[in-house]
Amino acid sequence: MTDSLKTTKVEKVKELPFLLRAVWFFLFGWELTAAWILVAWALNITIIGLPLGVWMIDRVPQVLTLKQRPGNYVTDIDGRQTFIDVQQPSFIIRAIYFLLIGWWFSLIWATLGWLLCLTIIGLPLGVIMLNTLPAITTLQAS
């Protein structure tokens, strides 16, 4: 009877060291993110490229600062890990939002966030804005 009961523990996603992420941001992430966003937004204009464009926008935080995707891993008693994603708004609501607001507002948001990253004073807000870009584009919960 005890074999059928499994205990689980929830672990937060492990991040890379801050120093490594900061070096990545200043050497590669900042410039690569600009190109990444422009390509993603151009793909979002086309019906064929839309899935790839949305996927790319979802990964902007990873390209910018090597930030891991949000969520939890659940480890069962056997040591197997399963990624548990957070609850998302319904697909219909996200699709309507994207079609009416998300596709154009995401470019404005991303451009403003990237420009803020050009200044020392605006850098923290710019990084926050670019990290929230998936939520701005498609209401993705994090």
C-alpha positions as CSV (number, residue, x, y, z in Angstrom):
1,M,0.0,0.0,0.0
2,T,2.8,2.4,0.7
3,D,4.3,1.8,-2.8
4,S,1.3,3.5,-4.4
5,L,1.9,6.6,-2.3
6,K,4.6,8.8,-3.8
7,T,6.0,11.8,-2.2
8,T,7.1,14.8,-4.3
9,K,9.2,17.8,-3.6
10,V,9.0,21.0,-5.6
11,E,12.2,22.7,-6.7
12,K,12.6,26.1,-8.2
13,V,14.4,26.3,-11.6
14,K,18.2,26.7,-11.0
15,E,19.6,29.9,-12.4
16,L,23.1,30.4,-13.8
17,P,25.4,32.5,-11.6
18,F,24.6,36.2,-11.7
19,L,28.1,37.2,-12.8
20,L,27.9,34.8,-15.8
21,R,24.5,36.2,-16.7
22,A,25.8,39.8,-16.4
23,V,28.8,39.1,-18.6
24,W,26.6,37.4,-21.2
25,F,24.2,40.5,-21.2
26,F,27.0,43.0,-21.8
27,L,29.0,40.9,-24.3
28,F,26.3,39.2,-26.3
29,G,22.8,39.4,-24.9
30,W,22.0,43.1,-25.4
31,E,22.9,43.2,-29.2
32,L,21.6,39.7,-29.9
33,T,18.3,40.5,-28.3
34,A,17.7,43.4,-30.6
35,A,18.1,41.2,-33.7
36,W,16.1,38.4,-32.1
37,I,13.2,40.7,-31.4
38,L,13.1,42.2,-34.9
39,V,13.2,38.8,-36.5
40,A,10.5,37.5,-34.2
41,W,8.3,40.5,-34.8
42,A,8.8,40.2,-38.6
43,L,7.8,36.5,-38.3
44,N,4.7,37.5,-36.3
45,I,3.4,39.5,-39.3
46,T,3.2,36.4,-41.4
47,I,0.8,33.6,-40.9
48,I,3.4,31.0,-41.7
49,G,6.0,32.5,-39.4
50,L,3.7,33.3,-36.5
51,P,4.4,30.1,-34.4
52,L,8.1,30.6,-34.7
53,G,7.8,34.3,-33.9
54,V,5.8,33.7,-30.8
55,W,8.2,31.0,-29.7
56,M,11.1,33.5,-30.2
57,I,9.4,36.2,-28.2
58,D,8.8,33.6,-25.4
59,R,12.6,33.1,-25.3
60,V,13.6,36.8,-25.2
61,P,14.5,36.6,-21.5
62,Q,16.8,33.7,-22.2
63,V,18.5,35.5,-25.1
64,L,18.9,38.7,-23.1
65,T,20.3,37.4,-19.8
66,L,20.2,33.5,-19.9
67,K,17.2,33.6,-17.6
68,Q,15.6,30.3,-17.2
69,R,11.9,29.9,-18.1
70,P,9.6,30.3,-15.1
71,G,8.0,27.3,-13.5
72,N,8.7,24.5,-11.1
73,Y,10.2,21.0,-11.4
74,V,8.6,18.3,-9.4
75,T,10.9,15.4,-8.4
76,D,9.1,12.2,-7.5
77,I,10.5,9.5,-5.1
78,D,12.3,7.8,-8.1
79,G,14.2,10.9,-8.8
80,R,12.5,11.7,-12.1
81,Q,11.9,15.4,-12.7
82,T,8.8,16.8,-14.4
83,F,8.4,20.4,-15.4
84,I,5.1,21.9,-14.1
85,D,4.1,24.9,-16.1
86,V,2.0,27.7,-14.5
87,Q,-1.7,28.2,-15.2
88,Q,-2.3,30.2,-18.4
89,P,-5.3,32.2,-19.5
90,S,-7.4,30.3,-22.0
91,F,-6.2,30.0,-25.6
92,I,-9.2,32.0,-27.0
93,I,-8.5,35.0,-24.7
94,R,-4.8,34.9,-25.5
95,A,-5.4,34.7,-29.2
96,I,-7.9,37.6,-29.2
97,Y,-5.6,39.7,-27.1
98,F,-2.7,38.9,-29.5
99,L,-4.7,39.8,-32.6
100,L,-6.0,43.1,-31.2
101,I,-3.2,44.4,-29.0
102,G,-0.2,42.0,-28.5
103,W,1.3,41.8,-32.0
104,W,1.8,45.6,-32.4
105,F,2.2,46.6,-28.7
106,S,5.0,44.0,-28.2
107,L,7.2,45.8,-30.7
108,I,6.7,49.2,-29.0
109,W,7.3,47.6,-25.6
110,A,10.4,45.7,-26.8
111,T,11.9,48.7,-28.5
112,L,11.3,50.9,-25.5
113,G,12.8,48.2,-23.2
114,W,15.8,47.8,-25.4
115,L,16.4,51.5,-25.6
116,L,16.3,51.8,-21.8
117,C,19.0,49.2,-21.7
118,L,21.3,51.7,-23.5
119,T,21.5,53.9,-20.3
120,I,22.8,53.0,-16.9
121,I,19.8,54.6,-15.3
122,G,17.3,52.8,-17.5
123,L,19.0,49.5,-17.6
124,P,17.1,47.9,-14.6
125,L,13.7,48.9,-16.1
126,G,14.7,47.9,-19.6
127,V,15.7,44.4,-18.4
128,I,12.4,44.1,-16.5
129,M,10.4,45.2,-19.6
130,L,12.2,42.7,-21.9
131,N,11.7,39.9,-19.3
132,T,8.0,40.6,-19.3
133,L,7.8,40.7,-23.1
134,P,6.1,37.2,-23.4
135,A,3.3,38.4,-21.1
136,I,2.9,41.6,-23.1
137,T,2.7,39.8,-26.4
138,T,0.4,36.8,-25.5
139,L,-0.6,37.3,-21.9
140,Q,1.7,34.4,-21.0
141,A,1.6,33.9,-17.2
142,S,5.0,33.5,-15.6
